[in-house]
Amino acid sequence: MHAAPPTSQEPPRDSASVVLLQDGAAGMQVLLLRRHAKASSMAGIYVFPGGKLEGEDHFTDGASHLDQPHSTLAQQLGEACTTPATAAALYVAALREALEECGLLLAEPQTAGQGVDAGDARKRLRGGQAFTSVLETLALRLQTRALLPWSRWITPVAPSMSSRRFDTRFFVARAPSGQVARHDDEETVDTLWIAPRTALEQYRDGAIDLAPPQIMSLAHLARYASAAQVLEAASCRRPPTILPQAFDDGGTRVICYPGDARHAVREHALPGPTRLYYRERRFFPEQGFDALFD
């Protein structure tokens, strides 16, 4: 029997992640970034751009660099216990992290005829200039309308891949045209545009590493043929909240999701399997890889 995984009493930290989408000749692709091998969390794992909520993400309601008021963003996020200020800050965090980690900036000029220089904005941000100051200097307004809430993932009390716990809101957005995603060579060391199913096939074959939230999210996204389909689906439903629960099954670590017989929540939150088994350093359904898409 394997020892039970250690539990963490650390409260989850608010964070935000954005699933950036683009349509290619072979179908829809998502952007994945590889975390640095020495990163304090999720080292070496391919993830969607994102990170924890920072103080600088709390913009004043009605500020010129937000395209929607806090109340509207809170309504779209759909979390009864999250204040409008925090809801707005989560949108800002997702957009800031996208700029920091892969150089994509979803923003619009405040003056007609001007452009959006994502490279300049990223350089200023990474040079220590506050995000609000960057937007003010470059006369830009964030396009929160481009982000649609997709899901909410809360790290289990018994984490599988890190001792840190996060309460992460996943947004979906179409990648801005005319900009090129590039990893920062500090927190992230590789940039990968890839079809969701192909990413999972590479994970199955050991070519890349993924964490369970990315596995389940990619399996969900693989059911859509285009970015437009994903955005339409996001606009028509409330984002599910997923707090995975872990248990030991004959020496094998198992993570279960809402709808599973062992989970406290009986209603399904996601399509596909309700359990992942950890064997040979890989998480898969008991029935095998193809069960991710059933």
Long-range contacts (C-beta under 8 A, 24 or more apart in sequence): 1-248, 1-250, 1-251, 2-248, 2-251, 2-252, 2-253, 4-158, 4-248, 5-158, 5-159, 5-160, 5-246, 5-253, 6-158, 6-163, 7-157, 7-158, 8-155, 8-157, 8-158, 8-159, 8-163, 8-164, 8-165, 9-157, 10-163, 10-164, 10-165, 11-165, 12-154, 12-155, 12-165, 12-166, 12-167, 13-52, 13-53, 13-164, 13-165, 13-166, 13-167, 14-52, 14-53, 14-86, 14-89, 14-90, 14-166, 14-167, 15-50, 15-51, 15-52, 15-53, 15-93, 15-166, 15-167, 15-168, 15-169, 16-50, 16-51, 16-53, 16-90, 16-91, 16-93, 16-94, 16-97, 16-168, 16-169, 16-171, 17-47, 17-48, 17-49, 17-50, 17-51, 17-94, 17-97, 17-168, 17-169, 17-170, 17-171, 18-48, 18-49, 18-50, 18-94, 18-95, 18-97, 18-98, 18-147, 18-170, 18-171, 18-172, 18-173, 19-48, 19-150, 19-170, 19-171, 19-172, 19-173, 19-217, 19-221, 20-48, 20-49, 20-98, 20-102, 20-104, 20-173, 20-174, 20-175, 20-181, 21-172, 21-173, 21-174, 21-175, 21-227, 21-230, 21-231, 22-174, 22-175, 22-193, 22-227, 23-226, 23-227, 23-228, 24-193, 26-195, 27-195, 27-225, 27-226, 28-195, 28-196, 28-221, 28-224, 28-225, 28-226, 28-227, 28-229, 28-230, 29-193, 29-194, 29-195, 30-193, 30-194, 30-195, 30-196, 30-199, 30-218, 30-221, 31-102, 31-104, 31-175, 31-181, 31-191, 31-192, 31-193, 32-191, 32-192, 32-194, 32-199, 32-208, 32-214, 33-101, 33-102, 33-183, 33-188, 33-190, 33-191, 33-192, 34-183, 34-188, 34-189, 34-190, 34-192, 34-208, 35-187, 35-188, 35-189, 36-186, 36-187, 36-188, 36-189, 37-189, 39-187, 40-164, 41-162, 41-164, 42-161, 42-162, 42-211, 44-209, 45-161, 45-209, 45-210, 45-211, 45-214, 46-190, 46-192, 46-199, 46-208, 46-209, 46-210, 46-214, 47-211, 47-214, 48-170, 48-214, 48-217, 49-97, 49-98, 49-101, 49-102, 49-104, 50-93, 50-94, 50-97, 50-101, 50-168, 50-170, 51-93, 51-97, 51-100, 51-101, 52-93, 52-166, 53-86, 53-89, 53-90, 53-93, 54-93, 54-96, 56-96, 56-130, 56-131, 56-132, 57-89, 57-90, 57-92, 57-93, 57-96, 57-131, 58-85, 58-86, 58-88, 58-89, 58-92, 59-88, 59-89, 59-92, 59-132, 61-85, 61-88, 63-132, 64-110, 64-141, 65-110, 65-132, 65-135, 65-136, 65-140, 65-141, 65-142, 66-92, 66-141, 66-142, 66-144, 67-108, 67-141, 67-142, 67-143, 67-144, 67-145, 68-144, 68-145, 73-144, 76-148, 76-149, 77-149, 77-169, 77-239, 78-149, 78-238, 78-239, 79-152, 88-144, 90-169, 91-142, 91-144, 91-147, 91-171, 92-131, 92-142, 92-144, 94-147, 94-169, 94-171, 95-142, 95-143, 95-144, 95-147, 96-125, 96-131, 99-125, 100-125, 100-126, 100-184, 100-187, 101-183, 101-184, 101-187, 101-188, 102-181, 102-182, 102-183, 102-184, 102-188, 102-191, 103-179, 103-180, 103-181, 103-182, 103-184, 104-175, 104-176, 104-179, 104-181, 105-140, 105-176, 105-179, 106-142, 106-143, 106-146, 106-147, 106-173, 106-176, 107-135, 107-140, 107-141, 107-142, 107-143, 108-140, 108-141, 108-143, 109-139, 109-140, 109-141, 110-139, 110-140, 110-141, 111-139, 114-139, 116-140, 116-176, 116-179, 118-176, 118-179, 126-184, 146-173, 146-174, 146-176, 147-171, 147-172, 147-173, 148-172, 148-173, 148-231, 148-234, 148-235, 149-234, 149-239, 150-217, 150-234, 150-239, 151-217, 151-220, 151-239, 151-240, 151-241, 151-242, 151-269, 151-270, 152-239, 152-240, 152-241, 152-242, 153-213, 153-242, 153-244, 154-241, 154-242, 154-243, 156-243, 156-244, 156-245, 156-246, 156-255, 158-246, 160-211, 160-212, 160-246, 160-253, 160-255, 160-278, 160-283, 161-211, 161-212, 168-213, 169-239, 170-213, 170-217, 170-239, 172-230, 172-231, 172-234, 174-227, 174-231, 195-222, 196-221, 196-222, 197-222, 197-293, 200-289, 200-292, 201-289, 203-282, 204-282, 204-284, 204-289, 206-282, 210-283, 212-244, 212-255, 212-276, 212-283, 213-242, 215-276, 215-283, 215-292, 216-242, 216-257, 216-270, 216-272, 216-276, 219-271, 219-272, 219-292, 219-293, 220-270, 220-271, 220-272, 222-292, 222-293, 223-271, 223-293, 240-269, 240-270, 241-269, 242-269, 242-270, 249-277, 252-277, 252-278, 252-279, 253-277, 253-278, 254-278, 255-283
